[in-house]
Amino acid sequence: MNYREKLKDIKRVVVKVGTTSLTYPNGKLNLKKIDDLSKVITDLSNKGLEVILVSSGAIAIGAQKLGLDKRPRDVIGKQAASAVGQALLMQIYEKFFSEYNQNIAQVLLTKPIFESEIKRRNASNTINRLIEMNVVPIVNENDTIATDELNEFSDNDTLSSYVAMLAKAELLIILSDIDGMYTADPNKDEDAKIIDVVEKVDDEIYSLAGGSASSLGTGGMVTKVKAADYLAKHKISMVIASGEKAEILYDILDGEKVGTLFVGDLVE
Protein backbone atom coordinates (compact mmCIF):
# COMPACT_ATOMS: atom_id res chain seq x y z
CA MET A 1 0.00 0.00 0.00
CA ASN A 2 1.33 3.45 -0.92
CA TYR A 3 0.74 5.37 2.29
CA ARG A 4 2.66 8.36 0.94
CA GLU A 5 0.19 8.87 -1.87
CA LYS A 6 -2.54 9.54 0.67
CA LEU A 7 -0.60 12.48 2.08
CA LYS A 8 -1.62 14.42 -1.01
CA ASP A 9 -5.17 14.55 0.34
CA ILE A 10 -4.23 16.09 3.71
CA LYS A 11 -6.30 19.18 4.57
CA ARG A 12 -5.08 20.09 8.06
CA VAL A 13 -1.49 19.68 9.19
CA VAL A 14 0.52 20.61 12.27
CA VAL A 15 4.15 21.53 11.60
CA LYS A 16 6.54 21.36 14.54
CA VAL A 17 9.90 23.06 14.11
CA GLY A 18 12.70 22.42 16.59
CA THR A 19 15.16 24.94 17.98
CA THR A 20 18.01 23.57 15.88
CA SER A 21 15.95 24.20 12.74
CA LEU A 22 15.72 27.90 13.60
CA THR A 23 19.26 28.55 14.79
CA TYR A 24 22.89 28.20 13.79
CA PRO A 25 25.08 25.69 15.67
CA ASN A 26 26.23 28.57 17.88
CA GLY A 27 22.65 29.10 19.06
CA LYS A 28 22.03 32.36 17.22
CA LEU A 29 18.98 32.81 15.02
CA ASN A 30 19.12 31.68 11.41
CA LEU A 31 16.93 34.36 9.86
CA LYS A 32 17.00 32.81 6.39
CA LYS A 33 15.52 29.57 7.71
CA ILE A 34 12.77 31.45 9.52
CA ASP A 35 12.05 33.47 6.39
CA ASP A 36 11.89 30.32 4.26
CA LEU A 37 9.61 28.59 6.78
CA SER A 38 7.26 31.59 6.83
CA LYS A 39 7.17 31.68 3.02
CA VAL A 40 6.46 27.97 2.59
CA ILE A 41 3.75 27.87 5.26
CA THR A 42 2.10 30.93 3.70
CA ASP A 43 2.23 29.29 0.28
CA LEU A 44 0.67 26.09 1.64
CA SER A 45 -2.04 28.20 3.25
CA ASN A 46 -2.64 29.98 -0.05
CA LYS A 47 -2.99 26.56 -1.65
CA GLY A 48 -5.83 25.76 0.73
CA LEU A 49 -4.11 23.75 3.46
CA GLU A 50 -4.88 24.51 7.09
CA VAL A 51 -1.51 24.84 8.83
CA ILE A 52 -0.76 25.11 12.53
CA LEU A 53 2.83 25.82 13.54
CA VAL A 54 4.30 24.59 16.82
CA SER A 55 7.55 26.47 17.25
CA SER A 56 10.40 25.91 19.64
CA GLY A 57 13.10 28.51 20.15
CA ALA A 58 11.78 30.93 22.77
CA ILE A 59 14.20 29.89 25.52
CA ALA A 60 17.19 29.79 23.15
CA ILE A 61 16.34 33.24 21.76
CA GLY A 62 15.78 34.62 25.24
CA ALA A 63 19.10 33.22 26.45
CA GLN A 64 20.84 34.87 23.52
CA LYS A 65 19.15 38.21 24.19
CA LEU A 66 20.13 38.01 27.86
CA GLY A 67 23.73 37.31 26.95
CA LEU A 68 23.80 33.85 28.49
CA ASP A 69 26.45 31.40 27.32
CA LYS A 70 24.02 28.49 27.15
CA ARG A 71 20.40 27.52 27.64
CA PRO A 72 19.34 27.71 31.32
CA ARG A 73 18.70 24.38 33.03
CA ASP A 74 16.92 25.58 36.16
CA VAL A 75 13.17 26.28 36.09
CA ILE A 76 13.40 29.98 37.02
CA GLY A 77 16.14 30.56 34.47
CA LYS A 78 14.10 28.90 31.74
CA GLN A 79 11.05 30.95 32.68
CA ALA A 80 13.00 34.18 32.51
CA ALA A 81 14.60 33.31 29.17
CA SER A 82 11.25 32.22 27.77
CA ALA A 83 9.52 35.42 28.90
CA VAL A 84 12.10 37.44 26.98
CA GLY A 85 12.38 35.08 24.04
CA GLN A 86 8.70 34.45 23.38
CA ALA A 87 8.05 38.11 22.61
CA LEU A 88 11.08 38.26 20.34
CA LEU A 89 10.15 35.03 18.57
CA MET A 90 6.68 36.29 17.72
CA GLN A 91 8.09 39.65 16.65
CA ILE A 92 10.39 37.85 14.21
CA TYR A 93 7.61 35.60 12.89
CA GLU A 94 5.34 38.63 12.49
CA LYS A 95 8.02 40.40 10.45
CA PHE A 96 8.56 37.52 8.04
CA PHE A 97 4.95 36.31 7.71
CA SER A 98 3.78 39.89 7.09
CA GLU A 99 6.17 40.07 4.13
CA TYR A 100 3.93 37.42 2.53
CA ASN A 101 0.68 39.01 3.70
CA GLN A 102 -0.09 36.17 6.11
CA ASN A 103 -1.68 36.89 9.47
CA ILE A 104 -0.47 34.92 12.47
CA ALA A 105 -1.57 34.49 16.08
CA GLN A 106 0.20 33.38 19.23
CA VAL A 107 -1.35 30.50 21.17
CA LEU A 108 0.29 29.61 24.50
CA LEU A 109 -0.82 26.34 26.10
CA THR A 110 -0.12 24.40 29.28
CA LYS A 111 -0.65 20.72 29.99
CA PRO A 112 -3.68 21.20 32.32
CA ILE A 113 -5.59 22.68 29.37
CA PHE A 114 -5.61 19.25 27.74
CA GLU A 115 -6.80 17.62 30.94
CA SER A 116 -9.92 19.78 31.27
CA GLU A 117 -12.79 19.21 28.86
CA ILE A 118 -13.92 22.84 29.05
CA LYS A 119 -10.43 24.30 28.59
CA ARG A 120 -9.65 21.82 25.84
CA ARG A 121 -12.84 22.75 23.99
CA ASN A 122 -12.15 26.46 24.37
CA ALA A 123 -8.61 26.06 23.01
CA SER A 124 -9.91 23.97 20.11
CA ASN A 125 -12.57 26.54 19.29
CA THR A 126 -10.00 29.33 19.28
CA ILE A 127 -7.67 27.47 16.93
CA ASN A 128 -10.55 26.56 14.61
CA ARG A 129 -11.77 30.16 14.48
CA LEU A 130 -8.27 31.44 13.72
CA ILE A 131 -7.99 28.98 10.84
CA GLU A 132 -11.42 30.04 9.56
CA MET A 133 -10.08 33.62 9.55
CA ASN A 134 -7.06 32.52 7.48
CA VAL A 135 -4.72 33.05 10.42
CA VAL A 136 -1.81 30.69 11.08
CA PRO A 137 -1.79 29.79 14.80
CA ILE A 138 1.74 29.63 16.22
CA VAL A 139 1.70 27.45 19.31
CA ASN A 140 4.16 27.11 22.14
CA GLU A 141 4.03 26.06 25.74
CA ASN A 142 3.46 28.87 28.22
CA ASP A 143 6.83 28.28 29.89
CA THR A 144 6.45 31.18 32.31
CA ILE A 145 3.32 29.52 33.78
CA ALA A 146 4.25 25.83 33.58
CA THR A 147 6.54 25.41 36.57
CA ASP A 148 6.57 21.72 37.47
CA GLU A 149 6.46 18.28 35.90
CA LEU A 150 2.71 17.99 36.44
CA ASN A 151 1.98 21.17 34.50
CA GLU A 152 4.63 21.22 31.80
CA PHE A 153 5.45 19.25 28.68
CA SER A 154 8.90 17.72 28.62
CA ASP A 155 9.39 18.90 25.04
CA ASN A 156 7.61 20.34 22.03
CA ASP A 157 7.41 16.95 20.29
CA THR A 158 4.88 15.95 22.94
CA LEU A 159 3.16 19.33 22.80
CA SER A 160 2.81 19.14 19.02
CA SER A 161 1.19 15.70 19.25
CA TYR A 162 -1.34 17.06 21.73
CA VAL A 163 -2.00 20.04 19.46
CA ALA A 164 -2.56 17.74 16.48
CA MET A 165 -5.11 15.81 18.52
CA LEU A 166 -6.74 19.02 19.81
CA ALA A 167 -7.03 20.50 16.33
CA LYS A 168 -8.16 17.21 14.76
CA ALA A 169 -5.29 17.42 12.27
CA GLU A 170 -4.66 14.58 9.86
CA LEU A 171 -0.88 14.84 9.98
CA LEU A 172 1.93 16.06 12.23
CA ILE A 173 5.23 16.92 10.55
CA ILE A 174 8.20 17.19 12.91
CA LEU A 175 11.10 19.10 11.37
CA SER A 176 14.28 18.36 13.28
CA ASP A 177 18.06 18.10 13.08
CA ILE A 178 17.63 14.49 11.98
CA ASP A 179 16.18 13.44 8.64
CA GLY A 180 14.17 10.49 9.88
CA MET A 181 14.38 7.36 11.98
CA TYR A 182 17.20 4.94 11.24
CA THR A 183 17.73 1.22 11.70
CA ALA A 184 20.70 2.15 13.92
CA ASP A 185 22.51 5.28 15.08
CA PRO A 186 23.86 6.78 11.81
CA ASN A 187 26.61 8.56 13.77
CA LYS A 188 27.98 5.21 14.91
CA ASP A 189 26.91 2.74 12.23
CA GLU A 190 27.71 3.50 8.59
CA ASP A 191 25.31 0.76 7.51
CA ALA A 192 22.34 2.45 9.21
CA LYS A 193 19.46 3.03 6.83
CA ILE A 194 16.54 5.39 7.14
CA ILE A 195 13.19 3.75 7.81
CA ASP A 196 10.63 4.76 5.18
CA VAL A 197 7.38 3.75 6.88
CA VAL A 198 6.48 2.59 10.38
CA GLU A 199 3.07 0.93 10.39
CA LYS A 200 3.05 0.23 14.11
CA VAL A 201 5.01 1.58 17.06
CA ASP A 202 6.14 -1.49 19.02
CA ASP A 203 8.98 -2.50 21.32
CA GLU A 204 11.37 -2.85 18.39
CA ILE A 205 10.74 0.74 17.30
CA TYR A 206 11.20 2.01 20.84
CA SER A 207 14.46 0.10 21.10
CA LEU A 208 15.82 2.00 18.09
CA ALA A 209 15.11 5.38 19.73
CA GLY A 210 17.88 7.24 21.55
CA GLY A 211 18.36 10.48 23.47
CA SER A 212 18.60 14.11 22.40
CA ALA A 213 21.56 14.86 20.14
CA SER A 214 21.51 18.62 20.70
CA SER A 215 22.28 20.88 23.64
CA LEU A 216 19.90 23.48 22.21
CA GLY A 217 16.73 21.39 22.19
CA THR A 218 15.04 19.08 24.66
CA GLY A 219 13.61 16.32 22.48
CA GLY A 220 15.20 13.22 21.00
CA MET A 221 14.00 10.24 19.00
CA VAL A 222 12.32 8.77 22.09
CA THR A 223 9.98 11.75 22.40
CA LYS A 224 9.19 11.58 18.70
CA VAL A 225 8.34 7.88 18.86
CA LYS A 226 6.15 8.51 21.89
CA ALA A 227 4.40 11.28 19.96
CA ALA A 228 3.79 8.93 17.03
CA ASP A 229 2.48 6.25 19.39
CA TYR A 230 0.10 8.73 21.00
CA LEU A 231 -1.12 10.01 17.63
CA ALA A 232 -1.72 6.51 16.27
CA LYS A 233 -4.29 6.01 19.02
CA HIS A 234 -6.09 9.07 17.62
CA LYS A 235 -5.66 7.90 14.00
CA ILE A 236 -3.27 10.73 13.14
CA SER A 237 -0.15 10.15 11.05
CA MET A 238 3.27 11.70 11.62
CA VAL A 239 6.40 12.38 9.59
CA ILE A 240 9.89 13.03 10.96
CA ALA A 241 12.08 14.91 8.48
CA SER A 242 15.02 17.25 8.30
CA GLY A 243 14.36 20.90 9.11
CA GLU A 244 17.36 22.08 7.12
CA LYS A 245 15.16 23.37 4.29
CA ALA A 246 11.51 24.37 4.73
CA GLU A 247 10.78 23.36 1.14
CA ILE A 248 10.78 19.76 2.33
CA LEU A 249 7.18 20.39 3.42
CA TYR A 250 6.21 20.47 -0.27
CA ASP A 251 7.85 17.08 -0.84
CA ILE A 252 6.13 15.49 2.16
CA LEU A 253 2.69 16.76 1.21
CA ASP A 254 3.26 15.75 -2.41
CA GLY A 255 3.76 12.16 -1.27
CA GLU A 256 7.50 12.06 -1.90
CA LYS A 257 9.65 9.49 -0.11
CA VAL A 258 11.05 11.88 2.50
CA GLY A 259 11.86 11.22 6.15
CA THR A 260 10.03 8.55 8.14
CA LEU A 261 6.27 8.21 7.99
CA PHE A 262 4.48 6.82 11.03
CA VAL A 263 1.16 5.52 9.79
CA GLY A 264 -1.94 6.62 11.65
CA ASP A 265 -5.27 7.04 9.87
CA LEU A 266 -3.73 5.96 6.57
CA VAL A 267 -4.20 2.31 7.50
CA GLU A 268 -7.36 0.86 5.98
N, C-alpha and C positions, 0 to 999 in steps of 0.2 A: 504494500500500500504506500502511495506517495503522500506522506503526511505534509511535506513541504508545500505541495500544490495547494493544499487547503488554506495555507497562510495568505493566499491572494484574496481570500474572501473576508479577511478580518475587518471589522468595522471600528472596534474600540480597543486601543492598545495602551498599556502603561509602559513607559520607557524609564528605566532606572539607570542613572549615570553615576559612577563612582568618583571619588575624589581624584584618583590617579588619572581619570579621563578628562579632568578639567585643569590639571596642573602639570607643571614641568617636574622632573625628578627632584629638583631642589625645593619643591613645595609651592613655588610661586605660580600665579594664575597663567594658564595658557589661553590667551584671549582669542586666538585664531580658532581653537577647538570649540570654545563657547559660541563664537560667531557662527561656525559651521553647524553646530548642533541647533542653534536657534533658527537658522535658515532651513535646514532639512525638516525640522518639526513643523515650521510654518508651511512649507511646501506640502507636507503630508496632510496638514489640516486643510489647505486649499483644495487638495485632491478629494477631500470628503471624509478622511479618517478622523476619528475622535481620539485625540492624544492627551494623555496625562503624564506629566514629567515628575519623577521622584528624583530629586537632586541632592547629592552629598556635597560637601565642600565648605559648609558654613564655619565649622571649627577650624579647618585648615586656613581659610581666608582670614578669620578673626585672629588666629595666632600670628599670621604674617603681619597683619595691620598693627598688632600690639608689640611687634618686634621680638616675639619669642623664637627661640632656636628650634623648637620642635612642638608638636601637638601636645597639649596638656593631657595628663593621665588622670589627675584627680577630678572629682565631680565639680567642685566649685570652679576650677580652672577651665574645664570644658564649657561650663555654663557661661562664664565670662567671655570666652573666645567666641562661642556661638552667638551670644547677644550682639557682639560687634560684627561678626561675620555674616549673620543672616541678613542684616540690613544691606550690607555691601553686596552680597550675592544677588539679592533681588534687584538692587540698583543696576548691577551689571547685566542681568538678564533683561531687565526693562530696556536698557540701552540697545542691546542687540536685537531683541524681538521687535522693538518699535521701528527699527530700520526696515523691517519687512512688513510693517503695518499689522502686526499680530498682537492682540491684547493678551495679557497674562494676569494671573492672580496668585497670591500666596496663600497656601493652605497649610497650617501648622497643626499637627495631630499628636496625641499621646495615646499610649496603649489602653488606658481606661475607656477611651472613646469607643473602642471596638468591643468592649465588654459590657456596654450598656446599650440596650436596644434603642432607646430614645436618642442617645447621642450618636449612635451609629447611623440611624435613619436621618438625623439632621445633617450629619456630615455627607452622607450619600446624596441627599437632596441638594445640598450646596454645590457639590461637584457636578451633578447632573445639570443644574441650572446654569452653571458657568459654561459647560460644554454647549448647551442650547444657545447661549449668547456668543458662541464662537470665541470663547476665552480658553486659553490653555492653562489649566491648574498646575501650579508648581508646588509639589508637596515635600515637606520635610518634617522631621520630628521636632516638637517644641522642646528643644534641649534645655532651655532655661526654666522649664516647668517640671520636666521629667527628672526626678532627682534620685530615684532608687531603682533597684532591679524589678520591683513589682510594677513600676509605672513607665519604664523606659524600654525601648527596643534595643537589642544588643547591636544592631546594625541596620543599614538601610535596605539590605537584601530582604530581611524579614518584613520591614515596614512596607516595601514595595509589593510584597505578596499579599499583605493585608489590604493595601489600597486597591490592588487588582480585584480582590474579592469584593470589597466595599463598592467599587464602581461597576461591578459586573462586567469587567473587561474580558475579552476572549484570549488575550495574549499579554504576557509580561516579557519584555526584552531587557535583559541585564547587560549593560555595556560596562566592561571591566578591563583590567590590565592583562587579562588572559583571554585567549580567543576561543575558548570552549573547554569541555571536559575531556581529559585524556585517559588512555588506558593505564598510564603510569605518569610519574612526575617527569615532564619533559626537560626539566633542568638537570635531572639526574640520569635519565634513561633516553638515549638517542633513538631507541626503537619505539618510543611512546607515540601512539597515534591518536588523533582526535576522534572522539565518539560522535558520530553523525546524529543518531536518534536514540533516545532512551524512552522505551515504551512504559517502563515501570521502575519506580525507585524502590530498590530492595537492598538487602544487606551488602551485596556485591558493589552496588553503586556507592553506598555510604563508605565502604572500605577504600574506595579510590579517592575519596575526598581528603584534603589536607587542611592546613591552617592558612592564615592570611600571609601573603607574600610581601605586603607593603607596610611600611611604618606610617604611611599617611592615612590609610583606610582602616576599617575595623572588621570587614568581612573577609571570608576566604571561601574555598569551595564547599566546605561543610555547610555554611549558611545558605549558599545557593542551592545545594541539594535539598536542604530542609525546606526552603521556599518552594522548590518544585514539588516536593512531596505534599506540602500543604495545599498547593494550588490544584494538584491532581484530584484531591478530595472534593474540590469545588469545580472540577471539569474545566480548568483553565490551563492552557499550555504555557510553556516558558522557553525562551532561547537565551543562552549565554553566548556572548560574542565580544570581540575586541572593540574597545571604545576609542581606538586610535583615530578612526575616521568616522564621522557621523553619517557619511553616505552609506555605510553598511546597513543602515535601517532600510534603505531602498531594496537592497539585495534580499534581506530577510523577508520583507513583506511581498517581494516578487517571487518568493518560493525558491530562492537560490540556496545551494548547499553551503551554508555559512554557519559557523559556530556549532553548538550542540542544542538540539531541539528535544525538550522534555515534553512528551505527548500528554495532553490533558483531554480536552473535549474532542480532539481529532480522532480518537478511537471510536470505531463504529461497533 
